[in-house]
């Protein structure tokens, strides 16, 4: 679970004794998700970024609607106003979910009690 020096060991694999593997696509998908989520909180952080993007874009569109009305005098129907409100609040909710996910992810990593550093040698000589 921690990096380090690696090497390749080549071998001749014998044919499977028990027939075909029962490891289907769904089990491979679950294995991939386990590998992605076991070592990083980045998938949780993605929701914060998506929320920031959605909230930012809806804010810009809302500002454009206001400018369009005040400067150009165009009528703004109710549908775009409703869309901006829903998207902005949805973006804010995604930001909140992302922040909560970060906290939960960090708690999860701490409960695994893995060391932050692995030393090759415990003692070392200092020339200072």
Buried (B, 14 or more C-beta within 10 A) or exposed (E): EEEEEEEEEEEEEEEEEEEEEEEEEEEEEEEEEEEEBEEEBEEBBEBBEBBBEBBEBBBEBBEEBEEBEEEEEEEEEEEBEEBBEEBBEBBBBBBEBBBEBBEEBEEEBEEEEEEEEEEEEEEEEEEE
